[in-house]
Amino acid sequence: MRCDFGNAAHEEEDVSLEGQMLPKKDAFRYLGSMLQKDGDIDADVCHRIKAGWMKWRQASSILCDKRVPQKLKGKFYRTAIRPPMLYGTECWPTKRRHVQQLSVAEMRMLRWICGHTRMDRVRNDDIRDRLGVAPIEEKLIQHRLRWFGHVQRRPSEAPVHCGVLSQDINVRRGKGRPKLTWGRQ
């Protein structure tokens, strides 16, 4: 895979290893995260959601058992299912739709734990209170802030300081009214 973040036109060279041609890929898994050619995280978000559902299926006998108290189910969810969904999210350049995908998957799981469907018209906040689970968006923010604290405590000559924290971002807005984007999602 060749990263093409700037979409710069350059020669596509074939890569061979010990005389064998390596196939070109647009995305691949590295250390548990999905890396894409264009630098986006859509594949990684889907991969994390699938990992959460895989853990869900492994624990569904506990989570769907009516004899298990709901607070205990919520604690089990927080310790066994949510961490695989949030693995590696500290460094994600998240967009609103990525957070929305994660929260939709989480609410489906939480509703299933409580035995409610959307047709029952039970509010999300009520389900979260019943299980003692905070929104995944808040947890995502906490993970990012924890990571930022680690970066801040690194020595000033560390590569992460040179690359991330010392950049000057001079982005100029274009002239005129911004384009409407609410109709295209």
Buried (B, 14 or more C-beta within 10 A) or exposed (E): BEEBEEEEEEEEEEEEEEEEEEEEEEBEEEEEBBBBBEEBBBBBBBBBBEBBBEBBEEBEEBBEEEEBEBEEBBBBBBEBBBEBBBBBBBEBEBBEEBBEBBBEBBBBBBBBBBEBEEEEEBEBEEBBEBBBBEBBBEBBBEBBEEEEEEEEEEEEEEEEBEEEEEEEEEEEEEEEEEEEEEEEE
